[in-house]
Amino acid sequence: MIIYEATKSEFISDVTNELLVERLYSSYQEKIGRTSKQEIVSWENSLQRMSNVMQDKDIPNDASVAIEFKIPNTSKRVDFIVAGNDGKDDHVVIVELKQWSEVEKITSKDALVNTYLGRKKRAVAHPSYQAWSYAALIKDFNENVQKQQISLEPCAYLHNYRKKENDPLIDEHYQEHLNRAPVFTKGEIQKLRDFIKKYVRKGDQNKLIYQIEHGRIRPSKSLQDSLTNMLMGNEEFIMIDEQKVFYEEALHLALESKKINKKQVMVIEGGPGTGKSVMAVNLLVNLINQGLMTLYVSKNSAPRDVYASKLKGTIRKTEIDNLFKGSGSFTESKLNEFDVIIVDEAHRLNEKSGFYGNQGENQVKELIRASKFTLFFIDENQRVTLKDIGSKDLIIKYAQEFEAEIITGELVSQFRCDGSDAYIAWLDDVLQIRQTANNDYYGIDYDIRVFDNPHKMLKEIETLNQINNKSRMLAGYCWEWPTAERTNTLYKDIVIPEHNFEISWNLSDNIWAIGQNSVNEAGCIHTAQGLEFDYVGVIIGPDMRLENGEVITDYEKRAKTDQSLKGIKKKAKQNPSEAKRVADQIIRNTYRTLMTRGQKGCFIYCTDPNLNKYFKDRLKSNQIYDNLSPGLDMQVAEDKESY
């Protein structure tokens, strides 16, 4: 998605005649639905400078210009693009614009600088690294860029920044990134023009901006597919902005904690798809390569089992088992037994460990005790059982008990759900978890569909799964999972009589997420959390319904085999209102988690017809699924016919 597109001459005219900002604002409101005054002022200042840059007679008038291009599968946007031809090949110049006037170098970490943002000094990605990483992401995701060999040429322009002697911005520490994407500053307008003219000597004859905007998005690499390469030292995922900042901070702290023998605890918060697991595994790989005894820990066994399955045949099973541990493995660990423990999905940690929940004292405390540097990735809105006790406050409490240094951070860039922050906000509003500005579907760039018939939803998931085996059915835990039938796919656990619909829960081997024949099985919160897919079809069971315009939860509709709410009835006798509040939060969090597992789309079927209608009304679309083909931007699937 692009906010503004024009030729060079049209762009300069819009700036000269003071029309550009108004057109940007109108386009932004139409396509995104909201913006701020601060962003408008930012556009006005920086784009006036780019207009000055573009007023060079040797930059062709029919070169294409684009502003605010959203990188697919992320929430990030490229500031300014110039497209054309050098006389032989097509090129797209990417310009990252900054209004910074001061920079401090950070030589202890890669690609980071300190600057003032929001009236506070912050560590951020070096502009050259940021520009390069954006270009790399576009190349990674966009099929037209790859197939038609469109060269992407990144650079950064700090138009308020004046270089000085021994300037930190261009310190040799950043040379690798400066080579990839040069940085231009105040007084270097001609150098920036020369950089653009090197690649854009002729106009955009092949409509490069259109090709990039409308290029088919390749299936992006999933974490579990790339783990083997990562463990062999290949960089599979490019981290951007605050991901890179926190990654470098964590890497530095982990190495330092071993040198100075000081206990440190880091807590990184982040919502669905903000890259917590990507960072966790990248850190695991690189810290192991640095010779540190490092473990990846998760309460949920599903991601660990998927990683182990992917690594089978590449390293020994004992090595796999030593890398990936359950959160209950540290009840007997000694103080600082390990160099680093990386805890993914820390919100899922329990108080006690062991099959019967009678071992140890507290998993958070045990993890901090066991490691010199403990890193917790957490999203408290994904706590989905009564036993989930992981919280930022609890981690800080035990860190202080061990006199550990505490470092905190928050990931905000969203990479799942097609990078749509708006979808996450809309979902929170629709599930009535919290009120947000996104109370309708307007402006959400994500494939959401509501089905009246679960057969049709399953059929669509099966069709999409044929592409790359990355589409799955999920369901709320409202149907029993009998122990005797857990390996029998012929036994249909989930039954919806009014549609004559039946489907099995996933097999108990925990690699359902990557199994070649598991598309006809439904996963639950315990097998899906911590993993990602391209598309998910979510069956919302009778534990959620609509009454008098309110989304109501009912914990009594949960299956008895579900351990998520074990003990809730006892709690209800002691404190009914508190039990209802806690159960309500768990059920809403469960569906929020299930409905954010898809990178490209989420399909919904509700057993409660009123809730189904409510979802459709909130989407505010009249598109009919039966008249559409897979791959279009479909939001609602109203299959009126019976199956």
ABEGO torsion letter per residue (X at the ends): XBABBBBAAAAAAAAAAGAAAAAAAAAAAAAAGBBBAAAAAAAAAAAAAAAAAABBAABBAABBBBBGBBBBGBABBBABBBBBBAGABBBBBBBBBBABABBBBBAABBGBBBBBBGGBBBBBBBAAAAAAAAAAAAAAABAAAAAAGBBBBBBBBBAABBBBBGBAAABAAAAAAAAABBBBBBGAAAAAAAAAAAABABBBAAGAAAAAAABBBBBBBBAAAAAAAAAAGBBABBBBEAAAAAAAAAAAAAAAAAAAGBBBBBBBBBBBGAGAAAAAAAAAAAAAAAGBBBBBBBABAAAAAAAAAAABGABBAAAAAAABBBAAAAAABBBGABABBBBBGAAABBABBEAAGABEABAAAAAAAABABBBBBBBAAABABAABABBAAAAAAAAAAAGBBBBBBBBABBABGGGBAAAAAAAAAAAGABBBABABABGBBBBBBBBABAAAAAAAAAAAAAAAGABBBBBBBABBBBAAAAABAABBABBBAAAGBBBBBBBAAGAAAABAAAAABBBBAAAABGBBBABBBBBBBAABBBBGGBBBBBAAABBAABAAABGAAAAAAABAAAAAAAAAAAAAAAAAAAAAABAABBBBBBABAAAAAAAAAAAGBABBAAABBBGBBBABBBBABBX
